[in-house]
């Protein structure tokens, strides 16, 4: 059953024949016109995601290539919805719920950065809000399809130089100096996600991707509190520090970001019980 489709391939609901376990299979079938760079990106996504074991990163069960040339990887099938879908349903989130999601994504990024991987496409569509072990609002980071190893293989330098990411959520250096993209670029992108969760809008807008990227490079964002009342000052300070143009001025690591978020006064307000209550109010079948 087809459950998703994007630039890097299609995602199907399937069953692992030996484990009798439902899973999601992402695949791409190259043809004679296939872009070799796109195939290399897909292979990097598989290898990178398979290395990661953090519970807030999507779990990969298997990967490979069929005799027909189809690249695939099988991963856990998640109930729920992505963060973009959640905000379309609810509007801006309460600060305490936004902090909850930011902490869990920061934890997932911490492991990726420690093994030398950066995501480069942190956005609401790649943050999945699920349920695991009876815990609701359990966050999973998806899609390392544009990941780049910090130590770049010279043979892939052309690929590494490509501008990769989503303009509304990408760091300025991803457009100006993609070869200098590092873990702090993910911090910037997660800051834009936090801004979006709190306000229901992105920090910078434009009529085209180029206009949005130029705004990312040149414009200063309004504070989130300019768009919505009730945003705690300590949380707003963290978001704005993530959005500094100069990477040297940002929060320096996912660990530092997680610790700063945990120190926010509202960080313990969103509980497992509150998450369960919220999901219980949703329409039947919302998780299918």
TIMIRO-926443 format. One record per residue (C-alpha): z negated, y negated, x negated; residue number from 0. Coordinates in Angstrom, 1 decimal. Layout:
BEGIN
      pz      py      px  resi
       Z       Y       X   NUM
...
//
This chain:
BEGIN
      pz      py      px  resi
     0.0     0.0     0.0     0
     1.1    -3.4    -1.5     1
    -2.0    -5.6    -1.6     2
    -0.8    -8.4    -4.0     3
     2.2    -9.8    -5.8     4
     2.5   -12.4    -8.5     5
     4.5   -13.5   -11.5     6
     3.3   -10.6   -13.7     7
     3.9    -7.8   -11.2     8
     2.7    -6.1    -8.0     9
    -0.7    -4.7    -7.1    10
    -1.0    -1.6    -4.9    11
    -3.9     0.2    -3.3    12
    -3.8     3.8    -4.5    13
    -5.9     6.9    -5.2    14
    -6.8     8.5    -8.4    15
    -5.7    12.1    -7.9    16
    -8.4    13.7   -10.1    17
   -11.3    11.5    -9.3    18
   -10.3    11.1    -5.6    19
   -11.2     7.5    -6.0    20
    -9.6     4.4    -4.5    21
    -8.2     2.0    -7.1    22
    -5.8    -0.8    -7.6    23
    -2.6    -0.3    -9.6    24
    -0.9    -3.3   -11.2    25
     2.6    -2.5   -12.4    26
     5.8    -4.2   -13.7    27
     9.1    -2.4   -13.8    28
    11.5    -4.0   -16.4    29
    15.2    -4.1   -15.8    30
    18.1    -5.1   -18.1    31
    17.3    -8.7   -17.4    32
    13.6    -8.4   -18.1    33
    12.0   -11.1   -20.3    34
    10.7    -9.4   -23.4    35
     8.0   -12.1   -23.7    36
     6.8   -11.3   -20.1    37
     6.5    -7.6   -21.0    38
     4.5    -8.4   -24.2    39
     2.2   -10.5   -22.0    40
     1.7    -7.6   -19.6    41
     0.9    -5.2   -22.4    42
    -1.6    -7.7   -23.9    43
    -3.3    -8.0   -20.5    44
    -3.8    -4.2   -20.4    45
    -5.1    -4.0   -23.9    46
    -7.4    -7.0   -23.6    47
    -8.9    -6.1   -20.3    48
    -9.4    -2.5   -21.3    49
   -11.6    -3.7   -24.3    50
   -14.0    -5.5   -22.0    51
   -17.0    -3.8   -20.5    52
   -19.0    -6.6   -18.9    53
   -19.8    -5.9   -15.2    54
   -18.4    -9.3   -14.2    55
   -15.0    -8.4   -15.6    56
   -12.7    -6.1   -13.6    57
   -13.0    -2.5   -14.8    58
    -9.8    -0.8   -16.1    59
    -9.6     3.0   -15.5    60
    -6.3     3.9   -17.1    61
    -3.1     2.3   -18.4    62
     0.2     3.3   -19.9    63
     3.9     3.5   -19.3    64
     5.8     6.0   -17.1    65
     8.9     8.0   -18.2    66
    10.9     5.5   -16.0    67
     9.6     2.6   -18.1    68
     7.1     1.2   -15.6    69
     4.1    -0.4   -17.2    70
     0.9     0.1   -15.3    71
    -2.8    -0.1   -15.3    72
    -5.3     1.2   -12.8    73
    -8.4    -0.8   -12.1    74
   -11.3    -0.8    -9.7    75
   -10.4    -1.7    -6.1    76
   -12.5    -4.6    -5.0    77
   -13.6    -5.6    -1.5    78
   -13.8    -9.2    -0.7    79
   -11.7   -12.3    -1.5    80
   -10.8   -14.5    -4.4    81
   -12.6   -17.9    -4.8    82
    -9.6   -19.8    -3.6    83
    -9.5   -17.9    -0.4    84
   -13.3   -18.3     0.0    85
   -13.1   -22.1    -0.3    86
   -10.1   -22.3     2.1    87
   -12.3   -20.4     4.6    88
   -15.6   -22.4     4.0    89
   -14.7   -25.7     2.4    90
   -16.7   -26.9    -0.6    91
   -19.6   -24.6    -1.5    92
   -23.3   -25.5    -1.6    93
   -24.2   -26.4    -5.2    94
   -26.5   -23.4    -5.5    95
   -23.8   -21.0    -4.6    96
   -21.3   -22.7    -7.0    97
   -23.8   -22.4    -9.8    98
   -24.3   -18.7    -9.0    99
   -20.6   -18.1    -9.4   100
   -20.3   -20.2   -12.6   101
   -23.1   -18.4   -14.3   102
   -21.5   -15.0   -13.6   103
   -18.1   -16.1   -14.8   104
   -19.7   -17.6   -17.9   105
   -21.3   -14.2   -18.6   106
   -18.0   -12.5   -18.4   107
   -16.3   -15.0   -20.7   108
   -19.1   -14.7   -23.2   109
   -18.2   -11.1   -23.9   110
   -14.4   -11.9   -24.1   111
   -15.0   -14.7   -26.5   112
   -17.3   -12.7   -28.7   113
   -14.5   -10.1   -29.2   114
   -12.0   -12.9   -30.0   115
   -10.2   -13.1   -26.7   116
    -9.6   -16.2   -24.6   117
    -8.4   -16.0   -21.0   118
    -6.3   -19.2   -20.7   119
    -5.9   -18.9   -16.9   120
    -9.3   -19.4   -15.4   121
    -8.7   -20.5   -11.8   122
   -10.0   -19.7    -8.3   123
    -7.3   -17.1    -7.7   124
    -8.6   -15.1   -10.8   125
   -12.2   -15.1    -9.7   126
   -12.9   -12.5    -7.2   127
   -16.0   -12.5    -4.9   128
   -16.9    -9.0    -4.1   129
   -19.8    -6.5    -3.5   130
   -21.2    -4.0    -5.9   131
   -24.2    -1.8    -5.6   132
   -25.2    -3.5    -2.3   133
   -25.2    -6.9    -4.0   134
   -23.0    -9.5    -2.2   135
   -21.3   -12.5    -3.9   136
   -20.8   -10.3    -7.0   137
   -18.2   -12.0    -9.2   138
   -15.4   -10.3   -11.0   139
   -13.1   -12.1   -13.5   140
    -9.5   -10.9   -13.2   141
    -6.1   -11.2   -14.9   142
    -6.1   -11.6   -18.6   143
    -2.3   -11.8   -18.3   144
    -2.0   -14.9   -20.5   145
    -4.8   -14.0   -22.9   146
    -4.2   -14.8   -26.6   147
    -6.0   -13.3   -29.5   148
    -7.7   -15.9   -31.7   149
    -6.2   -14.3   -34.8   150
    -2.6   -14.6   -33.8   151
    -0.1   -12.0   -35.1   152
     2.7   -14.0   -36.8   153
     5.3   -11.7   -35.0   154
     4.0   -13.1   -31.7   155
     3.8   -16.7   -32.8   156
     6.6   -17.7   -30.4   157
     4.8   -16.2   -27.5   158
     1.5   -17.8   -28.5   159
     3.2   -21.2   -28.6   160
     4.2   -20.9   -24.9   161
     2.4   -23.2   -22.5   162
     0.4   -20.7   -20.4   163
    -1.9   -21.4   -17.5   164
    -2.1   -23.2   -14.2   165
    -1.6   -27.0   -14.6   166
    -4.4   -28.0   -12.1   167
    -6.9   -25.9   -14.1   168
    -5.7   -25.9   -17.7   169
    -7.2   -27.8   -20.6   170
    -5.3   -30.7   -22.1   171
    -4.7   -28.9   -25.4   172
    -2.9   -26.1   -23.5   173
    -0.1   -28.6   -22.9   174
    -0.2   -30.6   -26.1   175
    -1.2   -28.1   -28.8   176
    -1.1   -24.6   -27.3   177
    -1.5   -23.1   -30.7   178
    -5.0   -24.7   -30.9   179
    -6.2   -23.3   -27.6   180
    -9.6   -21.6   -28.1   181
   -12.7   -20.6   -26.2   182
   -13.5   -24.2   -25.3   183
   -10.2   -24.3   -23.3   184
   -11.7   -21.7   -21.0   185
   -14.8   -23.9   -20.8   186
   -12.7   -26.8   -19.6   187
   -10.9   -24.6   -17.0   188
   -14.2   -23.3   -15.7   189
   -15.4   -26.9   -15.4   190
   -12.3   -27.6   -13.2   191
   -13.2   -24.6   -11.1   192
   -16.8   -25.9   -10.7   193
   -15.4   -29.3    -9.7   194
   -13.2   -27.6    -7.1   195
   -16.1   -25.5    -5.7   196
   -18.2   -28.6    -5.3   197
   -15.6   -31.0    -3.8   198
   -12.8   -28.8    -2.4   199
   -10.3   -30.6    -4.6   200
    -9.2   -30.5    -8.2   201
   -10.0   -33.3   -10.7   202
    -6.4   -34.3   -11.2   203
    -3.4   -34.3    -8.9   204
     0.3   -35.0    -9.2   205
     3.7   -34.4    -7.5   206
     4.8   -32.0   -10.2   207
     3.3   -29.7   -12.9   208
     4.2   -32.2   -15.5   209
     2.4   -35.0   -13.7   210
    -0.7   -32.9   -13.3   211
    -0.6   -32.0   -17.0   212
    -0.2   -35.6   -18.0   213
    -3.2   -36.5   -15.9   214
    -5.2   -33.7   -17.6   215
    -4.3   -35.3   -20.9   216
    -4.8   -39.0   -20.1   217
    -7.0   -39.6   -17.1   218
   -10.7   -39.6   -16.7   219
   -12.0   -37.6   -13.7   220
   -14.1   -39.2   -10.9   221
   -17.5   -37.6   -10.8   222
   -17.8   -34.9    -8.2   223
   -20.4   -37.1    -6.4   224
   -17.7   -39.6    -5.7   225
   -16.1   -37.1    -3.3   226
   -19.2   -35.4    -1.8   227
   -22.9   -36.3    -1.3   228
   -25.7   -34.0    -2.3   229
   -24.4   -32.8    -5.7   230
   -27.3   -32.5    -8.1   231
   -27.2   -34.9   -11.1   232
   -27.9   -32.1   -13.6   233
   -25.0   -30.0   -12.4   234
   -22.6   -32.9   -12.3   235
   -23.5   -33.7   -15.9   236
   -22.6   -30.2   -16.9   237
   -19.3   -30.2   -15.0   238
   -18.2   -33.6   -16.6   239
   -19.2   -32.4   -20.0   240
   -16.9   -29.3   -19.6   241
   -14.1   -31.7   -18.7   242
   -14.2   -33.8   -21.8   243
   -10.7   -34.3   -23.3   244
   -11.8   -33.6   -26.9   245
   -12.9   -30.0   -27.3   246
   -15.5   -31.1   -29.8   247
   -17.3   -33.1   -27.0   248
   -17.4   -30.2   -24.5   249
   -20.1   -27.6   -24.1   250
   -19.3   -25.4   -27.0   251
   -19.5   -21.8   -25.8   252
   -19.8   -19.7   -22.7   253
   -23.4   -18.8   -23.7   254
   -24.3   -22.4   -24.0   255
   -22.7   -23.1   -20.6   256
   -24.5   -20.2   -19.0   257
   -27.9   -21.4   -20.4   258
   -27.3   -25.0   -19.2   259
   -26.4   -23.7   -15.7   260
   -29.5   -21.5   -15.5   261
   -31.6   -24.6   -16.4   262
   -30.3   -26.4   -13.3   263
   -32.9   -26.9   -10.6   264
   -30.7   -25.2    -8.0   265
   -29.9   -22.1   -10.1   266
   -32.4   -19.9    -8.4   267
   -31.8   -21.1    -4.8   268
   -28.8   -18.8    -3.9   269
   -30.4   -15.4    -3.5   270
   -29.1   -11.9    -2.7   271
   -30.6   -12.3     0.7   272
   -28.7   -15.5     1.4   273
   -25.5   -14.0     0.2   274
   -25.9   -11.1     2.5   275
   -26.7   -13.4     5.4   276
   -23.6   -15.4     4.8   277
   -21.3   -12.3     4.7   278
   -22.9   -10.9     7.8   279
   -21.7   -14.0     9.7   280
   -18.1   -13.4     8.8   281
   -15.4   -11.8    11.0   282
   -15.3    -8.0    11.0   283
   -12.7    -6.8     8.6   284
   -12.8    -9.8     6.3   285
   -13.2    -7.5     3.3   286
   -10.2    -5.4     3.9   287
//
